[in-house]
Amino acid sequence: MSQPLAPGGILADPSRRPSPRAKLLWAVSAALSWLVPILGVGIWALFDTHRRGAQALVFGIVLLAAAFSIVAIPLWRYAVHRWEITDEAVYTRTGWFTQESRVAPITRVQTVDTYRGPLERLLGLATVTVTTASSAGAVHISALALADARDTVAQLTAIAAQHRGDAT
């Protein structure tokens, strides 16, 4: 099936999503980042017993912000994140509040790497990084199922080997 193209022959909208486990990865990462503020409010409440009203207000605000970043943001990111590889380019769309679309021509690919942090390993996920000769930096395809990441690396390697570009 042919994908719709935008003016200039660029893929209009990448069609592939990260693994559904990406939502859990992003939620757990967010939850871990909220541990310090929550512990900070708890320590404040432990050592300062004269400001219970302010502590309850701050704790409520912290919990609401944490709940939003743990529940809503991963769902939104999953709805936005897309990627696709064609014989001509690697396409990605990422973000939640600020969104970024990237197109990396295959002829500019220099290296293809796989990264798996502790949470990604625990969830069977990986990130594929496509380094190009671009000042914008590498293209990251994050939160792929491990098998999809391996297939993506193999596909990119095979496509790049067919092109005789100098990747600069």
C-alpha positions in Angstrom: 0.0 0.0 0.0 1.4 3.4 -1.0 1.7 6.0 1.7 0.4 9.5 0.9 3.1 12.0 0.0 3.4 15.6 0.9 4.7 18.2 -1.6 8.2 17.4 -2.5 7.7 13.7 -2.3 8.1 13.5 1.5 6.0 10.9 3.4 3.0 12.8 4.8 2.6 10.8 7.9 4.6 7.9 9.2 2.3 5.0 10.0 4.2 2.8 12.5 3.7 3.2 16.2 6.1 2.3 19.1 5.3 -0.8 21.1 2.1 -0.5 23.2 4.5 -1.1 26.2 5.9 2.4 25.4 3.0 3.8 27.4 4.1 1.8 30.5 7.8 2.8 29.9 6.9 6.5 29.8 4.6 6.2 32.8 7.2 4.4 34.9 9.8 6.9 33.9 7.5 9.8 34.9 6.6 8.2 38.2 10.3 7.8 39.1 10.9 11.4 38.3 8.2 12.4 40.8 9.6 10.5 43.7 12.0 13.3 44.8 9.3 16.1 44.9 6.9 13.8 46.7 9.6 12.7 49.2 10.5 16.4 49.6 7.0 17.3 50.6 6.9 14.3 53.0 10.1 15.4 54.6 8.9 19.0 54.9 5.7 17.6 56.6 7.8 15.5 59.0 10.0 18.3 60.2 7.7 21.3 60.1 4.4 20.5 61.9 3.2 24.1 61.9 2.3 24.5 58.2 -0.1 21.6 57.6 -2.4 23.7 55.4 0.4 24.8 53.1 1.8 21.3 53.0 -1.5 19.8 52.1 -1.9 22.3 49.3 1.6 21.7 47.9 1.1 17.9 48.3 -2.2 18.1 46.4 -0.6 20.2 43.6 2.3 17.8 43.3 0.0 14.8 43.2 -2.2 16.3 40.5 0.9 17.2 38.4 2.4 13.8 38.9 -0.9 12.1 38.0 -1.1 14.1 34.8 2.5 13.3 33.8 2.1 9.7 34.7 -1.3 9.0 33.0 -2.1 11.6 30.4 1.3 12.4 28.9 2.3 8.8 28.0 -1.1 8.3 26.3 -0.7 11.5 24.4 2.9 10.7 23.4 1.8 7.2 22.2 -0.9 8.9 20.1 1.7 11.2 18.5 4.8 9.0 18.1 5.2 7.5 14.7 8.0 6.2 12.5 8.6 4.6 9.2 11.4 3.4 7.0 11.3 3.5 3.2 13.9 2.8 0.6 14.5 6.6 0.5 14.4 7.8 4.1 13.7 7.3 7.8 10.7 9.2 9.0 9.8 10.0 12.6 7.3 12.1 14.5 7.8 12.6 18.3 6.7 14.8 21.1 3.6 15.6 23.1 3.4 19.3 23.8 6.0 20.3 21.2 6.0 17.9 18.2 8.9 17.3 15.9 8.9 15.5 12.5 12.2 14.3 11.1 13.2 13.0 7.6 16.6 11.4 7.3 17.6 10.4 3.8 19.0 6.9 3.6 22.0 8.2 1.7 22.9 10.3 4.8 22.9 7.4 7.3 26.2 6.9 9.0 25.5 4.4 11.8 22.5 2.5 13.2 22.6 1.7 16.9 20.4 0.0 19.4 20.0 1.3 23.0 18.3 -0.5 25.9 18.2 1.1 29.3 17.2 -0.7 32.5 13.5 0.0 32.1 13.6 -0.8 28.4 15.3 -4.2 29.1 12.7 -4.9 31.8 9.9 -4.2 29.4 11.5 -5.9 26.4 11.9 -2.6 24.5 14.7 -0.9 22.6 15.5 2.4 21.0 17.0 2.5 17.5 19.3 5.5 16.8 20.0 6.5 13.2 23.0 8.8 13.1 23.2 10.9 10.0 25.4 13.7 8.6 23.0 16.3 9.9 23.5 19.2 12.3 20.1 18.4 13.8 21.5 15.2 15.3 20.5 11.6 15.3 17.0 10.3 14.6 15.7 8.2 17.5 13.0 5.5 17.0 12.1 4.9 20.7 10.2 2.2 22.6 10.2 -0.5 19.9 9.6 -4.1 20.8 13.0 -5.8 20.8 12.2 -8.0 17.8 11.0 -4.9 15.9 14.2 -3.0 16.8 16.3 -5.9 15.5 14.2 -6.1 12.3 14.5 -2.3 11.9 18.3 -2.4 12.2 18.5 -5.2 9.7 16.2 -3.4 7.3 18.1 -0.1 7.6 21.4 -2.0 7.1 20.1 -3.7 3.9 18.7 -0.5 2.5 21.8 1.5 3.3 24.0 -1.1 1.6 22.1 -0.6 -1.6 22.9 3.1 -1.7 26.4 4.2 -2.7 26.1 7.6 -1.0 29.0 8.9 1.1 26.7 9.7 4.1 28.0 13.3 4.4 
